[in-house]
Amino acid sequence: NMLSTSSDTHKLTATTAGKYLVYAKILFSGNSTGSRNVILERMNSPMFFQRTINRLDHLLSMNGSSYGIEVAGIDDFASNDYLRVQARQVSGGALNILFRQTEGISTGMVKRPG
């Protein structure tokens, strides 16, 4: 199990060394100002994957009141390396991250065979 429910519940930890697929999806509430950014970061390492969306006015007009950002990557993890997800926004005010039964926040890491 890569997620502890008793301690360090904010991170996913590689239990064995190997190559992992890592991913995250964050759903932001609607606001066409500023930008949104989602970062996957392997701690104690320069490895990170990120996706930034800057032109939200066009995207939100197509999608309604919210917009999701997905980011993924593949990298080598040592045993006990862990993954952290950061969601950032610049809109000039508070902006919620949404969670719904069928969408919202989704993160994970999967060890690839071989």
C-alpha positions, -999 to +999 in steps of 0.1 A: +000+000+000+015+033-011-007+055+010-005+054+048-038+061+066-020+065+100+010+087+093+023+110+065-011+108+049-002+137+025+021+116+003+023+085-018+054+064-011+071+038-034+073+006-014+099-009-037+124+006-062+114+007-098+098+027-126+065+042-118+037+059-137+026+089-116-005+110-122-028+137-108-060+155-118-072+186-100-106+202-106-107+240-100-138+260-095-147+284-123-129+317-126-115+330-159-088+352-143-052+342-139-037+307-143-038+273-127-008+249-122-006+213-111+028+198-101+039+163-094+071+162-074+093+134-063+107+145-030+145+146-025+149+147-063+149+172-091+122+152-109+089+169-114+061+170-140+038+200-143+011+215-164+000+251-164-031+266-180-030+303-187-059+311-212-088+301-189-113+326-204-117+304-235-115+271-217-141+280-191-165+293-217-164+258-233-165+238-200-190+258-179-181+266-143-150+244-136-118+232-153-097+201-146-059+199-151-043+165-156-006+158-154+013+125-156+048+111-160+071+081-157+102+080-136+125+058-115+118+057-078+140+043-050+124+025-022+107+050+002+108+079-024+076+097-022+053+118-044+037+151-036+011+169-056+008+207-056-021+227-070-016+264-075-036+292-088-032+329-095-066+346-098-063+375-074-086+358-048-095+326-031-103+297-055-117+263-045-104+229-055-136+208-062-144+173-052-174+155-066-184+119-065-174+113-101-146+139-105-123+162-087-090+152-071-074+121-084-038+111-077-018+079-079+013+060-087+016+026-103+047+004-105+055-006-140+065-043-146+100-052-155 
